[in-house]
Structure formats: C-alpha cells, structure tokens
Amino acid sequence: MDMEKIMKKAEVLIEALPYIQKFNRKIIVVKYGGSAMSNEELQKNVIKDVTLLKLVGFKPIIVHGGGKEISRWVEKTGKEAKFVNGLRVTDAETMEIAEMVLGKVNKRLVTMVEELGVKAVGISGKDGKLLKVDKKYSSGEDIGFVGDVKEVNAKILYDLLENDYLPIVAPIGLDDNFDTYNINADDAACAIAKAVGADKLVFLTDIEGLYKDINDKSSFISRITASEADELISDGFIGGGMLPKLNNCTSAIKNGVNRVHILDGRIRHCLLLEIFTNEGIGTAIIKDEDKASMSGV
C-alpha cells in the first residue's frame, strides 16, 4: 500500500473543502462547446465533472453549443458553412439543420448525466419561452435567423433546480412572431447566468485561457478584474473569437455574476481543477472590488 499516494488523495479532498462549503447551493452555469464536445472521452469527463459539482452541493446548468457538428451536417447537404464576425449565417434550411443537431446533442448529454445517476432535463430556449430573442445583425449585416437574447424566463430553470434536476439548455429561441432563431451559445450562457444570478459562469473553450499577447505564452493571465479586461479590449490586445467571449465575461460580472472562468475544455477535469484547487488552471475574471483577495475562491 502506497501510503504517500493515499495521503495525497486526502490532502486534495481537504483542499477542496472550503470551496465545497462556499459554493453549497450556489448556481454555476457551464457553457460547453468546442473540441471538448467532439471527443467522446473528453465529453464523458466534462459530464462527470458537472455531475460531481451537483453531488457536492452546486446547482449546475449546462448551456451547450454544437457548432462543429452543425457545420458537418450543413456540408452534407452540399451547402457551405458561412460566418460573419464569428456568427453563423443562418438561412431557413441551416436553421432547420441547427435545431435538429442541437436537439440530438442535447439528448446525448442528458443520457450521459442520467447514466451517472443524476436527474437531467434537456430543453431548448423555445420551451416555456425560456429564451426570447430579437433578430441579431452583425455590424448592420443581415445574417438570417440569428437571435439576440432579450428575455430569459428564469422560473423554468429555478423550478428544475428546485426539483433536483440538472438543466441542459440548447441555444435556440423564439422571437415575438414565434419564429425560430439560432443563438450563439456564449451569448445564451451569459444571458442565462445573469438571469438566474449565477455565482459562477464557466466557458469551456479550445484555449488555455486569456493571454495579453496570444503569441507570448509567458503573458498568460490567471486572474483579472472586469475593468482590467475592458482595458485590454479597448487597448486592442484582444481580437478574433476571444473578443465577443471576453465582452460576455465582463458583461456577466457587471450584471451580478460573481466570477467568470475561461478554461481549456481539452484538459481532463479542468472544471474541478479550477474550482476546487488553490492555483486553478484557467483565467478567472473577477469583480473589481475582489481584487484585493485575488484568491482561487
């Protein structure tokens, strides 16, 4: 029996204890997408992490994307996937494909959670008017059935959490005319986190976190305040797909979310490492007033 190995396990559990106490009964919204979704083993690890969070007292909500899978199916029909400023151009046919694919992904995630002995309910933003949208334009350009969330019916999510379910949300919404719209999953997760007063919002992405200079690995940022993040944006340090993501992060903090995490979903158990260890492994965006503490919690 390797006593040292066993004691290390005990130390890990003890290190996690204050975090478990602090977040008991708190809501955490996990935006799940990117490469971590296309690899089945990573998928299982993410679902195990979220299930564990639930079992130790968190109230998780998963908001998932499905972009790569949607693009695959769009190409199968002979169409080309088109994007403007990171947003998918969505005509009526593409919308139909997106809804079909997201529904399939949604039920697969529900099944994985249920297999681990936790109750899950998969819904889209159309159910119970969970996500009401306006048509979204990209720099004035019409990009089809892409929605901007204007209202979240948080009661549905509260009811599910109260009844011990883990809600899994597909980012599709309805406008005032009951037309169906595709919603960027980051936008949907951010809107939901604000509406339910989440303590944490976590983005599982394909990068390690935030860099001041993406080409300089030593410029990694593990903790940053919302104001400092805004400065990085206005000084032109942040570009590409990270720009809308970081805007979502600071917007969430300004609207009551306590802390936002950007994590590399390709790292096994990144969620647990970030939330339950002192060092963490991704980037945490925190409130300006929390700067003095800058701790992992």
C-alpha positions as CSV (number, residue, x, y, z in Angstrom):
1,M,0.0,0.0,0.0
2,D,1.5,3.3,-1.1
3,M,0.7,5.5,2.0
4,E,2.1,8.6,0.4
5,K,-0.3,8.3,-2.5
6,I,-3.2,7.8,-0.2
7,M,-2.3,10.8,2.0
8,K,-2.1,13.0,-1.2
9,K,-5.6,12.0,-2.0
10,A,-6.7,13.1,1.5
11,E,-4.9,16.4,1.0
12,V,-6.7,17.0,-2.2
13,L,-10.1,16.5,-0.5
14,I,-9.1,18.8,2.4
15,E,-8.0,21.5,-0.1
16,A,-11.4,21.2,-1.8
17,L,-13.4,21.6,1.5
18,P,-13.6,25.4,1.8
19,Y,-14.6,25.6,-1.9
20,I,-17.3,23.0,-1.4
21,Q,-18.6,24.9,1.7
22,K,-18.5,28.3,-0.1
23,F,-20.4,27.1,-3.1
24,N,-23.0,24.9,-1.5
25,R,-26.5,25.7,-3.1
26,K,-24.9,28.2,-5.5
27,I,-25.7,28.2,-9.2
28,I,-23.0,27.6,-11.7
29,V,-23.6,28.0,-15.5
30,V,-21.3,25.9,-17.7
31,K,-21.0,26.8,-21.4
32,Y,-19.9,23.7,-23.1
33,G,-18.6,23.6,-26.7
34,G,-15.5,23.4,-28.8
35,S,-13.3,20.4,-29.2
36,A,-14.3,19.0,-25.8
37,M,-17.6,18.2,-27.4
38,S,-16.2,16.4,-30.4
39,N,-14.2,13.9,-28.4
40,E,-16.3,11.3,-26.6
41,E,-13.8,10.7,-23.8
42,L,-13.5,14.4,-23.1
43,Q,-17.3,14.6,-23.3
44,K,-17.6,12.0,-20.6
45,N,-15.0,13.8,-18.4
46,V,-16.8,17.1,-18.6
47,I,-20.2,15.5,-17.8
48,K,-18.5,13.6,-14.8
49,D,-17.1,17.0,-13.6
50,V,-20.5,18.7,-13.8
51,T,-22.2,15.7,-12.1
52,L,-19.7,15.8,-9.3
53,L,-20.3,19.6,-8.8
54,K,-24.0,18.8,-8.4
55,L,-23.4,16.0,-6.0
56,V,-21.3,18.2,-3.7
57,G,-23.9,20.9,-3.5
58,F,-23.6,23.1,-6.5
59,K,-26.6,23.8,-8.7
60,P,-25.2,23.4,-12.3
61,I,-26.9,24.4,-15.5
62,I,-25.2,23.3,-18.8
63,V,-25.6,25.5,-21.9
64,H,-24.2,23.7,-24.9
65,G,-23.2,24.6,-28.4
66,G,-22.8,22.2,-31.4
67,G,-21.1,24.4,-34.0
68,K,-18.7,21.8,-35.4
69,E,-21.5,19.2,-35.7
70,I,-23.8,21.7,-37.3
71,S,-21.2,22.6,-39.9
72,R,-20.7,18.9,-40.7
73,W,-24.4,18.4,-41.4
74,V,-24.7,21.7,-43.4
75,E,-21.8,20.4,-45.6
76,K,-23.5,17.1,-46.0
77,T,-26.4,18.9,-47.7
78,G,-24.0,20.4,-50.1
79,K,-24.1,23.9,-48.6
80,E,-21.1,25.8,-47.3
81,A,-21.0,27.0,-43.6
82,K,-20.6,30.8,-43.7
83,F,-19.6,33.0,-40.8
84,V,-19.6,36.8,-40.3
85,N,-17.7,38.1,-37.3
86,G,-17.8,34.7,-35.7
87,L,-21.6,34.3,-36.1
88,R,-23.1,31.6,-38.3
89,V,-25.1,32.9,-41.3
90,T,-28.3,31.0,-40.8
91,D,-30.9,30.8,-43.6
92,A,-34.1,28.8,-43.1
93,E,-32.6,25.5,-44.2
94,T,-29.5,26.0,-42.0
95,M,-31.8,26.8,-39.0
96,E,-33.6,23.5,-39.5
97,I,-30.3,21.6,-39.5
98,A,-29.1,23.5,-36.5
99,E,-32.2,22.7,-34.5
100,M,-32.0,19.1,-35.4
101,V,-28.3,18.8,-34.5
102,L,-28.6,20.7,-31.2
103,G,-31.6,18.5,-30.2
104,K,-29.5,15.4,-30.9
105,V,-26.5,16.8,-28.9
106,N,-28.9,17.9,-26.1
107,K,-30.4,14.4,-25.6
108,R,-26.9,12.8,-25.8
109,L,-25.7,15.0,-22.9
110,V,-28.9,14.2,-20.9
111,T,-28.3,10.5,-21.4
112,M,-24.7,10.8,-20.1
113,V,-25.8,12.6,-17.0
114,E,-28.6,10.1,-16.3
115,E,-26.1,7.3,-16.7
116,L,-24.2,8.7,-13.8
117,G,-27.2,8.6,-11.6
118,V,-28.2,12.3,-11.7
119,K,-31.6,13.5,-12.9
120,A,-31.3,15.8,-16.0
121,V,-33.8,17.6,-18.2
122,G,-32.9,18.8,-21.7
123,I,-34.7,21.8,-23.0
124,S,-34.3,24.4,-25.8
125,G,-34.9,28.1,-25.4
126,K,-38.2,27.6,-27.1
127,D,-39.6,25.6,-24.2
128,G,-41.7,27.7,-21.9
129,K,-40.4,30.8,-23.7
130,L,-37.1,30.3,-21.9
131,L,-35.2,32.4,-24.4
132,K,-37.0,35.3,-26.2
133,V,-35.0,36.9,-28.9
134,D,-34.7,39.8,-31.3
135,K,-33.1,39.4,-34.7
136,K,-29.4,40.0,-34.4
137,Y,-27.4,41.9,-37.0
138,S,-23.6,41.7,-37.4
139,S,-22.2,45.2,-38.0
140,G,-25.5,46.1,-39.7
141,E,-25.4,43.0,-41.9
142,D,-28.4,40.6,-42.1
143,I,-27.2,37.1,-41.1
144,G,-30.5,35.4,-41.1
145,F,-32.1,33.5,-38.2
146,V,-29.6,34.5,-35.6
147,G,-31.1,35.7,-32.3
148,D,-30.1,38.2,-29.7
149,V,-31.5,37.2,-26.3
150,K,-33.7,39.9,-24.9
151,E,-35.5,38.0,-22.2
152,V,-34.9,34.9,-20.1
153,N,-37.7,33.1,-18.3
154,A,-35.6,32.1,-15.3
155,K,-38.5,30.5,-13.5
156,I,-38.3,27.3,-15.6
157,L,-34.6,26.9,-14.6
158,Y,-35.3,27.7,-10.9
159,D,-38.1,25.1,-10.9
160,L,-35.9,22.4,-12.4
161,L,-33.1,23.2,-9.9
162,E,-35.5,23.2,-7.0
163,N,-36.7,19.7,-8.0
164,D,-33.1,18.4,-8.1
165,Y,-32.8,18.3,-11.9
166,L,-29.7,19.4,-13.9
167,P,-31.0,21.6,-16.7
168,I,-29.2,21.2,-20.1
169,V,-30.1,24.0,-22.5
170,A,-29.8,24.1,-26.3
171,P,-29.3,27.7,-27.5
172,I,-32.4,28.2,-29.7
173,G,-35.0,30.9,-29.1
174,L,-38.3,32.4,-30.4
175,D,-39.0,36.0,-31.4
176,D,-42.3,37.8,-30.9
177,N,-43.7,36.2,-34.1
178,F,-42.7,32.7,-32.8
179,D,-40.0,32.3,-35.5
180,T,-37.1,30.1,-34.5
181,Y,-33.6,31.5,-34.1
182,N,-30.2,30.1,-33.6
183,I,-28.3,31.8,-30.7
184,N,-24.6,31.9,-30.1
185,A,-24.1,29.6,-27.2
186,D,-21.7,32.0,-25.4
187,D,-24.5,34.7,-25.6
188,A,-27.1,32.3,-24.3
189,A,-24.9,31.1,-21.4
190,C,-24.2,34.7,-20.5
191,A,-27.9,35.8,-20.6
192,I,-28.9,32.7,-18.5
193,A,-26.1,33.3,-15.9
194,K,-27.3,36.9,-15.5
195,A,-31.0,36.0,-15.3
196,V,-30.5,33.3,-12.6
197,G,-27.9,35.3,-10.6
198,A,-25.3,32.6,-11.1
199,D,-22.4,32.6,-8.7
200,K,-20.1,31.4,-11.5
201,L,-20.2,31.3,-15.3
202,V,-17.6,28.9,-16.9
203,F,-16.7,28.9,-20.6
204,L,-15.1,25.6,-21.7
205,T,-13.1,26.6,-24.8
206,D,-10.2,25.5,-27.1
207,I,-7.6,27.7,-25.5
208,E,-5.8,27.6,-22.1
209,G,-7.4,30.9,-21.0
210,L,-6.5,34.6,-21.6
211,Y,-3.2,35.9,-22.9
212,K,-2.2,39.6,-23.1
213,D,-0.3,38.6,-26.2
214,I,-1.5,35.3,-27.8
215,N,1.9,34.7,-29.3
216,D,3.7,35.0,-25.9
217,K,2.9,32.1,-23.7
218,S,4.5,33.9,-20.7
219,S,1.8,36.6,-20.9
220,F,-0.9,34.2,-19.6
221,I,-3.4,35.9,-17.2
222,S,-4.8,33.7,-14.5
223,R,-6.8,36.4,-12.6
224,I,-8.1,39.7,-14.0
225,T,-10.7,42.2,-12.9
226,A,-13.6,43.2,-15.2
227,S,-12.2,46.7,-15.6
228,E,-8.7,45.4,-16.4
229,A,-10.3,43.1,-19.1
230,D,-12.2,46.1,-20.5
231,E,-8.8,47.9,-20.7
232,L,-7.3,45.0,-22.6
233,I,-10.2,45.2,-25.1
234,S,-10.0,48.9,-25.6
235,D,-6.2,48.9,-26.0
236,G,-6.6,46.4,-28.8
237,F,-4.9,43.4,-27.2
238,I,-7.9,41.1,-27.7
239,G,-9.1,40.0,-31.1
240,G,-10.8,37.2,-33.1
241,G,-13.2,34.9,-31.4
242,M,-11.9,35.9,-27.9
243,L,-13.3,39.4,-28.2
244,P,-17.0,38.6,-28.0
245,K,-16.3,36.0,-25.4
246,L,-14.4,38.5,-23.2
247,N,-17.2,41.1,-23.7
248,N,-19.7,38.5,-22.5
249,C,-17.5,37.8,-19.4
250,T,-17.2,41.4,-18.3
251,S,-20.9,42.0,-19.1
252,A,-21.8,39.0,-16.8
253,I,-19.6,40.4,-14.0
254,K,-21.3,43.8,-14.3
255,N,-24.7,42.2,-14.1
256,G,-24.2,40.3,-10.8
257,V,-22.3,37.1,-11.7
258,N,-19.7,36.7,-9.1
259,R,-16.9,35.2,-11.1
260,V,-16.3,34.1,-14.7
261,H,-13.8,31.4,-15.7
262,I,-12.3,30.7,-19.2
263,L,-11.0,27.1,-19.2
264,D,-9.4,24.8,-21.8
265,G,-12.1,22.1,-22.2
266,R,-9.5,19.8,-23.7
267,I,-7.8,19.3,-20.3
268,R,-9.3,16.4,-18.4
269,H,-11.2,17.6,-15.3
270,C,-10.3,21.2,-15.9
271,L,-13.6,22.2,-14.2
272,L,-12.7,20.5,-10.9
273,L,-9.1,21.8,-11.1
274,E,-10.2,25.4,-11.5
275,I,-12.9,25.4,-8.9
276,F,-11.6,23.1,-6.1
277,T,-7.8,23.9,-6.1
278,N,-5.9,27.0,-4.8
279,E,-4.0,27.5,-8.0
280,G,-6.6,26.8,-10.6
281,I,-5.7,26.3,-14.3
282,G,-7.6,28.8,-16.4
283,T,-8.4,32.5,-16.4
284,A,-10.8,33.9,-13.8
285,I,-12.5,37.3,-14.4
286,I,-13.5,38.8,-11.1
287,K,-15.3,41.9,-9.7
288,D,-13.1,45.0,-9.3
289,E,-13.8,45.0,-5.5
290,D,-12.5,41.4,-5.2
291,K,-9.0,42.4,-6.5
292,A,-7.5,42.6,-3.0
293,S,-8.2,39.0,-2.3
294,M,-7.4,37.6,-5.8
295,S,-7.7,34.1,-4.4
296,G,-8.8,30.9,-6.2
297,V,-12.2,31.0,-4.5
